[in-house]
Amino acid sequence: MRLMLPVAIASAALLAAGCGGSRPAYYVGTDGSTVALIRWSGTQTGQPNGTIIENTLSGTAPTQTLTVQTIPVTVSVDGSDVSFTGGELAALTGATITGTLSGGTLRISAPAATGYLESAVLRPATAAVYDSDLANLRQHVSRDNTAARRSPPKQQSQHQENAAEVATDQQQVSTDISTLQTDTAAMTADVSQMSTDVLQVSTDLGELKSDAANGQGDSCDNVATVDSDATTVDDDGTTVGDDATTITDDVSTVQSDITQLTSDLATLQKDGGSVTGSPSPQTVISEAQAAVTTAVSQANSYINTVNGYLQQAYTTANDLAGSNCGGSG
C-alpha cells in the first residue's frame, strides 16, 4: 500500500518560500560499496540540526549484508565552509568532519581511517535519489549473495546451501525490520518537533496581539514593535515549512523501507524459511503504515493552522499601522 501526502502539503513549500526560508540541504554520495546521505536544516543554535547516514557493504557473499549507521550532528555553515560536530560523531569518525560547498557539490574531508567519508564528493539530491542509490546497493548485495549461492564448493551439500540462503534471508529481514522501526521513530519525532514549532508560532502571535492592543504609540513607535513581532511570526512559519519538508522526506523513506521489507520477506518464504524472533514483520509494517497516515494528517493540519496564524499576524500589523503610519490603511 503506497501512501502519499495530500496536495495540501504543497503549501509547506509555498510557506517557506513566502517567508524567505529554504529547503533543508540534502547531499548524497556513493562509491559502489557505500551510499552516504548528509542533510541539515536550520534549527535552534547548539542543537543537532543534521543527520549523517552511511549504508555500507559488510561481510562477504553469500552472507553479505548492509550495515547502517545514523549519526545526528550539528552543522555549521560559514560561506562555502561546512563543519559537522556531535557527541555521537566519534562512533563514525572520531573527530569533526569538514566540508566545502563548491560548484553545487559538497566535498568532505575527515581524519584518516574513517572509510568513505575520509574523502568524498557528495552531490545535491532528493529523498528519491537517495532511495534509488540505496536500492541499487541493496540489489548489489542480493546479486552477490545469489551468485555465491549458485556457485558453491563442490563438497557443499544442497542442504547446507539452502540453510545458508535461509540464514541470509533471515538476517536481511531482521535488518529491514530494524531499519523500518528506526525510520518510523524518526518520522514520529519530526512530527513532534513540528508540533513544538507550531506552538511557538502561536506564542509569538499572542505576543504580537498583546503589543497591538497598546495602540500605535507616540510617533507610531508601537507600530514598529508590532511589525517586528510580525517578522518573528513569519520566521516561525518558515521553520514549520521546513518541518513539513522533512516529514515529506521521512514518509518517502518509511514507504521505501516497507517495500524493501515486503520484498525480502517474500524471498525468505520462497527459500523455505520463516521469520524468527519478534516483533513480526507484519506487525512492524502495520505500525509504520499507521504512523505514516498519522504523520500526513497531523502535518497538513499544522500547515493549515500556521497559515491561519500568519494571516492573523499580517492583518493585525497592517490594521494597526493604518495610512497615517505608512500602512495600507
C-alpha positions in Angstrom: 0.0 0.0 0.0 1.6 3.3 -1.1 0.5 6.4 0.9 1.2 9.9 -0.4 1.0 13.3 1.2 -2.2 15.1 0.1 -2.0 18.1 -2.1 -2.3 20.3 1.0 1.3 19.5 2.0 2.5 21.6 -1.0 1.6 24.6 0.9 4.6 24.0 3.1 6.9 24.8 0.2 4.9 27.9 -0.5 5.0 28.9 3.1 8.8 28.5 3.3 9.3 30.4 0.1 6.9 33.2 1.1 8.8 33.7 4.4 12.3 33.8 2.9 13.2 30.2 4.0 14.8 27.4 2.1 14.5 23.7 1.9 16.9 21.6 4.0 20.3 20.8 2.4 20.4 17.2 1.1 23.5 15.6 -0.3 24.1 12.0 -1.4 27.3 10.2 -2.4 28.1 6.6 -3.4 31.2 4.6 -4.5 29.7 1.2 -5.2 30.1 -0.2 -1.7 28.7 2.7 0.3 25.7 5.1 0.0 26.0 8.2 2.2 23.4 10.8 3.0 24.1 14.2 4.7 21.2 16.5 5.3 20.6 19.5 7.5 18.2 22.4 8.1 18.2 25.4 10.4 17.1 24.9 14.0 17.9 26.4 17.4 21.5 27.3 17.9 23.6 24.5 19.6 21.0 21.8 18.9 21.6 18.9 16.4 20.2 20.1 13.0 21.5 17.5 10.7 22.0 13.7 10.1 24.8 11.6 8.5 23.7 8.2 7.3 26.2 5.6 6.0 25.0 2.4 4.3 28.0 0.1 3.8 28.5 -3.4 2.5 29.5 -5.8 5.2 30.8 -9.3 5.1 31.3 -11.5 2.0 28.9 -13.4 -0.2 26.8 -15.4 0.2 26.2 -13.8 3.7 26.9 -10.2 2.7 24.7 -7.6 4.4 24.2 -3.9 4.5 25.4 -2.1 7.7 23.6 1.2 8.5 25.0 4.0 10.8 22.8 7.0 11.6 24.5 9.9 13.4 22.8 13.2 14.4 25.1 16.1 14.0 25.3 19.9 14.5 26.1 21.6 11.2 27.7 25.0 10.9 28.0 26.8 7.6 30.3 29.8 7.0 30.2 30.8 3.4 31.4 27.8 1.5 32.9 26.1 4.6 30.8 23.5 6.4 31.6 21.6 9.6 29.9 18.7 11.3 30.2 18.0 15.0 28.3 16.0 17.6 28.7 13.7 20.6 27.9 10.6 18.5 30.1 11.5 15.6 33.1 9.8 17.3 31.4 6.5 16.5 31.8 7.2 12.8 35.0 9.3 12.5 36.4 10.1 16.0 36.5 13.8 15.2 34.9 16.8 13.4 34.2 16.4 9.7 34.7 19.4 7.5 33.5 20.2 4.0 33.4 22.7 1.2 30.5 23.7 -0.9 31.7 24.2 -4.5 30.1 24.0 -7.8 26.9 22.6 -6.3 28.7 19.7 -4.6 29.8 19.0 -1.0 33.4 17.9 -0.7 34.0 16.1 2.6 37.3 15.8 4.5 37.7 13.7 7.6 40.5 12.1 9.6 42.3 9.1 8.2 40.7 5.6 8.6 37.2 6.9 8.5 36.1 4.9 5.5 34.1 6.5 2.7 33.9 9.9 4.4 37.7 10.3 4.6 37.5 11.9 1.3 34.2 12.1 -0.6 32.3 14.3 -3.0 28.5 14.3 -2.5 26.0 15.7 -4.9 22.8 17.7 -4.1 19.9 15.3 -4.3 16.4 14.5 -3.0 14.9 11.7 -1.0 14.0 9.9 -4.2 17.6 10.0 -5.4 18.9 8.6 -2.1 16.3 5.9 -2.1 17.3 4.9 -5.7 21.0 4.8 -4.8 20.2 2.7 -1.7 18.0 0.3 -3.7 20.9 -0.2 -6.2 23.3 -1.0 -3.4 20.8 -3.5 -1.9 20.4 -5.1 -5.3 24.2 -5.4 -5.5 24.2 -7.3 -2.2 21.4 -9.5 -3.4 23.2 -10.3 -6.7 26.5 -11.1 -5.0 24.8 -13.4 -2.5 22.7 -15.1 -5.2 25.8 -15.6 -7.4 27.8 -17.1 -4.5 25.0 -19.5 -3.6 24.7 -20.7 -7.2 28.4 -21.5 -7.4 29.1 -23.3 -4.1 32.1 -25.5 -3.5 31.5 -29.0 -4.9 31.6 -30.6 -1.5 28.8 -28.4 -0.1 25.6 -30.3 0.1 22.2 -29.0 -1.1 21.1 -28.9 2.5 24.0 -26.7 3.5 23.3 -24.3 0.6 19.7 -24.0 1.4 20.5 -23.4 5.1 22.9 -20.6 4.1 20.2 -19.0 1.9 17.7 -19.1 4.7 20.1 -17.7 7.2 21.0 -14.8 4.9 17.3 -14.1 4.2 16.5 -14.1 7.9 19.3 -11.7 8.6 18.2 -9.4 5.8 14.6 -9.4 7.1 15.8 -8.7 10.6 17.8 -5.7 9.3 14.9 -4.4 7.3 12.7 -4.6 10.4 15.2 -2.6 12.5 15.6 0.0 9.7 11.8 0.4 9.3 11.4 0.8 13.1 14.2 3.4 13.3 12.9 5.5 10.3 9.3 5.3 11.7 10.5 6.6 15.0 12.4 9.4 13.3 9.3 10.4 11.4 7.2 10.5 14.6 9.9 12.6 16.3 9.9 15.1 13.4 6.1 15.4 13.7 6.5 16.1 17.4 9.1 18.8 16.5 6.7 20.3 14.1 4.0 20.5 16.8 6.5 22.3 19.1 7.3 24.8 16.3 3.6 25.4 15.7 3.1 26.2 19.4 6.0 28.7 19.0 4.1 30.4 16.2 1.0 30.6 18.4 3.0 32.0 21.3 4.6 34.7 19.2 1.3 35.6 17.6 -0.1 36.1 21.1 2.8 38.5 21.8 2.0 40.4 18.6 -1.7 40.8 19.6 -0.8 41.9 23.1 1.5 44.6 21.7 -1.0 45.7 19.2 -3.6 46.2 21.9 -1.4 49.1 23.2 -2.3 51.1 20.1 0.0 53.0 17.7 2.0 54.7 20.4 3.7 58.1 20.2 5.0 58.8 16.7 3.8 55.3 15.8 6.6 53.8 17.9 4.4 50.8 18.8 3.7 50.1 15.1 7.4 49.3 14.7 7.2 46.9 17.6 4.2 45.1 16.2 5.9 45.0 12.8 8.9 43.3 14.4 6.5 40.8 16.1 5.1 40.0 12.7 8.6 39.3 11.3 9.1 36.9 14.2 5.8 35.1 13.4 6.8 35.0 9.8 10.2 33.3 10.7 8.3 30.8 12.9 6.2 29.9 9.8 9.4 29.3 7.8 10.5 26.8 10.4 7.2 25.0 10.3 7.5 24.9 6.5 11.0 23.3 6.8 9.5 20.8 9.3 6.9 19.8 6.7 9.6 19.2 4.1 11.5 17.0 6.5 8.3 15.0 7.2 7.7 14.6 3.5 11.2 13.0 3.2 10.5 10.9 6.2 7.3 9.5 4.7 9.1 8.6 1.5 11.8 6.8 3.4 9.4 4.8 5.5 7.4 3.8 2.4 10.7 2.6 0.8 11.5 0.6 3.9 8.1 -1.1 3.8 8.6 -2.0 0.1 12.1 -3.5 0.9 10.9 -5.5 3.9 7.9 -6.9 1.9 10.3 -8.0 -0.9 12.9 -9.6 1.4 10.1 -11.4 3.4 8.8 -12.9 0.1 12.4 -14.1 -0.7 12.7 -15.7 2.7 9.4 -17.5 2.3 10.3 -18.6 -1.3 13.6 -20.1 0.0 11.6 -22.2 2.6 12.5 -20.2 5.6 10.4 -18.4 8.3 10.9 -15.3 10.4 12.5 -15.8 13.8 12.1 -13.5 16.8 9.6 -10.7 17.4 8.0 -8.4 16.5 6.7 -9.9 13.3 7.3 -8.1 10.0 3.5 -7.8 9.5 3.2 -6.0 12.9 6.0 -3.6 12.1 4.7 -2.8 8.7 1.2 -2.2 10.0 2.5 0.1 12.7 4.6 2.0 10.2 1.6 2.5 7.8 -0.5 3.8 10.7 2.3 6.2 11.7 2.6 7.5 8.1 -1.2 8.1 8.0 -1.0 10.0 11.3 2.1 12.0 10.2 0.5 13.1 7.0 -2.7 14.1 8.7 -1.0 16.0 11.5 1.5 17.7 9.2 -1.3 19.0 7.0 -3.3 20.1 10.0 -0.3 22.0 11.4 0.2 23.7 8.0 -3.4 24.9 7.8 -3.2 26.2 11.4 0.1 28.1 10.8 -1.2 29.6 7.6 -4.1 31.0 9.6 -1.7 32.4 12.2 0.3 34.1 9.6 -2.8 35.7 8.1 -3.8 37.0 11.5 -0.3 38.4 12.1 -0.3 40.3 8.8 -3.8 41.6 9.2 -3.2 42.8 12.8 0.0 44.6 11.8 -1.5 46.3 8.8 -4.6 47.4 10.6 -2.6 48.9 13.4 -0.3 50.8 11.0 -3.1 52.5 9.0 -2.4 55.1 6.4 -1.1 57.6 8.9 1.7 55.3 9.9 2.8 54.1 6.5 0.4 51.2 6.3 -2.1 50.2 3.7 -4.9 51.9 5.5 
